[in-house]
Amino acid sequence: MKLSVNLVAWNGAKYIPYLMKSLRNQTLKDWSLFVLDNNSTDNTLELIKHETEDFPVFVDIFANKVNSGF
């Protein structure tokens, strides 16, 4: 793996579809996506899980039980 994209999210549901579309359109295929959701109270985590079901690269999602910040 040449690159890892690390996403720290908290209540960012309105941005997730745009972000995932952009990541899917990347021409580099040798990368991984690591997501840390900081206990979002909207549907951010559910959207991320849905958007990454058939993702073209490895995805690892961590869901914090508390918002630990950045």
DODREN-487183 format. One line per 4 residues: number of its first residue (from 1); for each residue x, y, z of C-alpha. Coordinates in pm, 1 decimal, padded with zeros to 6 digits, always signed. Last residue first. Example, Ala and Ser with C-alpha at 12.3 -4.5 7.8 and 13.67 -1.06 7.14 Angstrom:
BEGIN
2) +01367.0 -00106.0 +00714.0 ~ +01230.0 -00450.0 +00780.0
//
This chain:
BEGIN
70) -00904.4 +01511.9 +01665.4 ~ -01168.5 +01489.2 +01931.9 ~ -01237.7 +01197.3 +02168.6 ~ -01610.6 +01194.8 +02098.2
66) -01725.1 +00889.6 +02291.3 ~ -01823.7 +00535.2 +02186.6 ~ -01570.4 +00551.8 +01905.7 ~ -01657.1 +00372.7 +01582.9
62) -01361.0 +00240.4 +01383.6 ~ -01398.0 +00166.5 +01013.8 ~ -01136.4 -00010.8 +00800.0 ~ -01165.6 +00016.1 +00422.3
58) -00955.3 -00169.6 +00162.7 ~ -00999.5 -00034.2 -00189.1 ~ -01266.7 -00027.5 -00463.8 ~ -01554.9 +00029.2 -00219.4
54) -01850.8 -00204.8 -00246.0 ~ -01993.8 -00152.9 +00104.1 ~ -01808.3 +00177.2 +00154.9 ~ -02099.7 +00416.2 +00097.2
50) -02331.2 +00218.8 +00328.1 ~ -02081.9 +00205.6 +00614.5 ~ -02003.3 +00574.1 +00573.2 ~ -02372.2 +00660.2 +00563.7
46) -02440.8 +00460.4 +00880.4 ~ -02152.8 +00633.0 +01058.6 ~ -02267.7 +00980.3 +00955.8 ~ -02633.2 +00925.7 +01050.4
42) -02648.7 +01203.6 +01310.5 ~ -02519.2 +01171.4 +01666.7 ~ -02163.3 +01098.7 +01562.2 ~ -01958.6 +00906.8 +01820.5
38) -01617.6 +01015.2 +01694.6 ~ -01615.2 +00814.1 +01371.9 ~ -01267.4 +00698.7 +01279.0 ~ -01227.6 +00593.5 +00917.9
34) -00925.2 +00430.7 +00754.4 ~ -00921.8 +00418.0 +00374.8 ~ -00654.2 +00225.2 +00188.9 ~ -00437.2 +00296.7 -00113.5
30) -00293.0 +00131.4 -00424.5 ~ -00570.0 +00221.8 -00670.2 ~ -00452.1 +00565.2 -00781.9 ~ -00703.9 +00697.2 -01035.3
26) -00925.6 +00849.3 -00769.2 ~ -01291.4 +00866.8 -00867.0 ~ -01406.0 +00653.6 -00573.5 ~ -01245.4 +00900.9 -00331.6
22) -01435.8 +01192.2 -00485.8 ~ -01765.3 +01006.4 -00471.0 ~ -01693.3 +00911.9 -00110.9 ~ -01630.7 +01273.3 -00013.4
18) -01942.9 +01401.6 -00184.3 ~ -02162.9 +01133.6 -00023.0 ~ -02003.8 +01197.5 +00320.3 ~ -02045.0 +01576.6 +00334.7
14) -02404.4 +01602.1 +00462.0 ~ -02338.5 +01325.9 +00713.9 ~ -02058.7 +01516.0 +00888.6 ~ -02169.4 +01463.9 +01247.0
10) -01819.3 +01368.2 +01362.5 ~ -01561.9 +01218.8 +01130.7 ~ -01189.3 +01152.0 +01138.4 ~ -01086.5 +01026.6 +00795.1
6) -00745.4 +00878.5 +00730.2 ~ -00647.7 +00816.5 +00369.5 ~ -00362.1 +00570.4 +00342.1 ~ -00112.2 +00566.2 +00058.9
2) +00140.4 +00334.7 -00103.1 ~ +00000.0 +00000.0 +00000.0
//
